[in-house]
Amino acid sequence: MINEVGNPCANCGKPAKQFCSSCKSVFYCSKDCQKKGWKSHKPHCRPFIVQTHPVYGRYAIATRDIKPGEVVLREPPIVYGPKQCTVPICLGCHKRISDPRLCKRCKYPVCSPECENIKHHQDECVVLAKASSPLTFSDFDKVNPSYECITPLRCLLLKKSDPKKWETFLDLQSHIEDIQDTELFKVNQRNIVDFIRIFLEYEDGIEKSDDVDILHRICGILSTNCFELLDNSQRIRGIYYSAAMLAHNCSPNTKHSFDSNKNIIFRATQGIQKGKPLFATYSHTLWDTHSRRKLLKTFKFFYCTCKRCSDPTELGTNLSTLICSKCSGEIKSTDPLDQNALWKCSKCDHQLLAKQIKWGNDMLNEELRSLGKLDPRTMESFIKRYRKALHKNHRFNVEAKYALVKLYGNSPNYYYKDLEREQIENKVKWCRELLCLAEKIDPGKSLLRGTLLFELQAGIVAQAKILLSNDLITQEKAADYMNEAVGYLQEASEILKHEPEMEAGGLDEKLKWLSKELEI
Ligand SMILES: C[S@@+](CC[C@H](N)C(=O)[O-])C[C@H]1O[C@@H](n2cnc3c(N)ncnc32)[C@H](O)[C@@H]1O
């Protein structure tokens, strides 16, 4: 494995060219140094093994106690490429295209001659160039279905170009038997399988004798196992073999990020005891149970039954809880693992059908999506409008509050100097509320906690400033505010220091900018 970023040898400190092949987290300049370094590296080497579980299938369990923040896995992708639904992007660097330059051979958009000649575009270019009629790329802001075939094609082309990677890819779970009668299957048939076989007339490497089209298997593997990453600010997808072995939990104990070489890096967010599973989350931690389970069923082909999903209170967060219109009690599902179960008030006899809840949630979801994310007034009035119908921690309230917390103080027209006292106080209040929630569903060194702690400390400093300048607190009290903020800042920096945008000096930049903004 080649170390392209120039990390020093873990044994002698000289420039190193190789990774430890097991954990890919430390670097060596030679086999000799790796041998010498093994004794000290062994206790830190990849700390999990893959076993089989009756419910999860293959899953990763810790082979020793793992500390919060520890790197548990670093690995390069087997393959990466555009997401299934994407606007036209460059097939070389995956940047969004504004200037419609097309590849000379295949006529797909590329942003430069370098991108046209980039290695990963060469094989696909030959296949795409065979299209029976020319493709058109005119609207660069609209999702373009001719991109749906690109990543599956890149996977299929591994069969010839890199048989070892192909075998590794095929070893991943496809859920082919679960996909066959779904809407997703029909979409894949039309936009990917027929597109490649009929429109591009590509049959090479596709065995006619296979009971299920290999292209459907590839689509299944992509859906079940892919990770989303950013390439030149564009969301793309990648397949990582070992990372795919982590089972899902709606309250995970790991988080992941990517480095500039598209390596995935998993870190423990909490201590994980030897023998316990390493859990990733395949869904959105702040979503309610019904939405998370629906997403997991549609794209990962299983219903989650974790502790959080089984608990009507969602581990005491109330992310799914409604307020009773009759008595202001709390309305929760009588069985969250049964999507048709009744919802009942905890105080009176009021009850609602599952389909009424679903209808209400769909309506609220649509309303929230339609609000201008950059206009906080619409989100503030959303929170006020539904305060008698949704628990303060209901998923839609949480989504609106989280968006506002990130917007206040950080966006044009809403920098701290532009905010009213009430807005700053709301930011602090919501950060505290959301942190209590994060403590229950994504504790420890999670990205959610890091982000909230960072926003909280900035909000507290802004609050102290505005209160002091209006003579509403003493200098001493202001110092107490600042001390509290420093504690949160230290913890936030510790959590966020490995996030890609923070690592390359981003955290220092952010702090400098913030100090200037708050004039401290
Ligand atoms: C990324 S793969 C994980 C590796 C997979 N278990 C295997 O054997 O290859 C995702 C699949 O693992 C299974 N899985 C992961 N977490 C699960 C969970 N919490 N409950 C049930 N199935 C789970 C599901 O079949 C899911 O589609």
The ligand as an ORCA input file, in Angstrom:
! r2SCAN-3c Opt
* xyz 0 1
  C     -23.014     -2.719      4.945
  S     -23.659     -4.304      5.086
  C     -22.910     -4.909      6.540
  C     -22.214     -6.235      6.290
  C     -23.175     -7.378      6.127
  N     -23.722     -7.756      7.401
  C     -22.498     -8.573      5.483
  O     -22.608     -9.681      5.979
  O     -21.861     -8.376      4.431
  C     -25.276     -3.883      5.568
  C     -26.186     -5.053      5.789
  O     -25.901     -5.702      7.036
  C     -27.093     -6.065      7.704
  N     -27.191     -5.268      8.939
  C     -26.311     -4.338      9.374
  N     -26.716     -3.818     10.550
  C     -27.875     -4.412     10.852
  C     -28.788     -4.296     11.938
  N     -28.586     -3.449     12.940
  N     -29.894     -5.079     11.935
  C     -30.121     -5.947     10.917
  N     -29.299     -6.111      9.857
  C     -28.183     -5.352      9.833
  C     -28.227     -5.728      6.761
  O     -28.507     -6.849      5.989
  C     -27.628     -4.630      5.910
  O     -28.232     -4.506      4.656
*
